């Protein structure tokens, strides 16, 4: 009986650890113009290439953007603002990664 209780406790702890694993990443970056000045109010779109699900945000006054919780995978990052050339890049995000892409 004692072995069964210990085994049950081990299984409960192991299963809670498995469910606690995070399969997300985060992405931040800085958008600048050719003279390295920050670009505010740029639209930043992150599209998962496997699912075609897109998320959009805007750069803040200092040119920074953030996607705090993203499913891992391969993405297309598109940055656009009127008066500037649109930039499209590919990137891959791994489990637990805190990526920065300027």
C-alpha positions in Angstrom: 0.0 0.0 0.0 2.9 2.4 0.8 4.4 1.8 -2.6 1.1 2.5 -4.3 0.8 5.8 -2.5 4.3 6.9 -3.3 3.8 5.8 -7.0 0.6 7.8 -7.2 2.3 10.9 -5.7 5.1 10.6 -8.3 2.6 10.3 -11.1 0.7 13.3 -10.0 3.8 15.4 -9.8 5.1 14.2 -13.2 1.8 14.9 -14.9 1.6 18.4 -13.5 5.1 19.1 -14.8 4.1 17.8 -18.2 1.0 20.1 -18.4 3.1 23.0 -17.1 5.4 23.0 -20.1 5.1 26.1 -22.3 4.9 25.8 -26.0 5.0 29.5 -26.8 7.6 32.2 -27.5 7.7 35.9 -27.6 9.0 38.5 -30.1 10.1 42.1 -29.7 11.9 44.4 -32.0 12.8 47.9 -33.1 11.7 49.4 -36.4 14.1 52.1 -37.7 14.4 54.1 -40.9 17.6 54.1 -43.1 19.2 56.7 -40.8 18.5 54.5 -37.7 15.8 56.8 -36.4 12.9 55.0 -34.8 9.6 54.6 -36.8 6.5 55.0 -34.8 3.0 53.8 -35.8 4.3 51.2 -38.2 2.0 48.2 -38.7 3.8 45.0 -37.8 2.0 41.8 -38.9 3.2 38.3 -37.8 1.7 35.5 -39.8 2.2 31.8 -39.0 3.1 30.2 -42.3 1.7 26.8 -41.4 -1.8 28.0 -40.2 -2.0 31.4 -42.0 -3.1 32.9 -38.6 -2.0 36.6 -38.4 -1.4 38.9 -35.4 -0.9 42.7 -35.8 0.5 45.4 -33.6 1.9 48.9 -34.0 5.2 50.3 -33.1 5.2 52.7 -30.2 6.7 56.2 -30.2 10.2 54.8 -29.7 9.8 52.4 -32.6 9.4 49.2 -30.5 6.8 46.5 -31.1 6.0 43.4 -29.1 4.2 40.0 -29.5 4.3 38.7 -25.9 2.7 35.2 -26.5 3.1 33.4 -29.8 2.8 29.7 -30.7 6.1 28.3 -31.8 6.6 27.9 -35.5 7.7 29.6 -38.7 6.5 33.1 -39.4 6.4 35.8 -41.9 7.0 39.3 -40.4 5.7 42.2 -42.4 6.4 45.9 -41.4 4.7 48.7 -43.2 4.1 52.4 -42.8 3.0 55.0 -45.3 6.0 56.7 -46.9 8.3 53.8 -46.2 9.2 50.6 -48.0 7.4 47.5 -46.8 9.8 44.9 -45.3 9.0 41.2 -45.2 11.2 38.7 -43.3 11.0 35.1 -42.4 11.8 33.8 -38.9 11.3 30.7 -36.8 10.4 30.8 -33.1 11.2 27.9 -30.7 9.7 26.8 -27.4 10.4 29.4 -24.7 12.4 31.6 -27.0 12.4 35.4 -26.3 13.3 36.6 -29.8 14.3 40.0 -30.9 14.0 40.9 -34.5 15.0 44.5 -35.5 
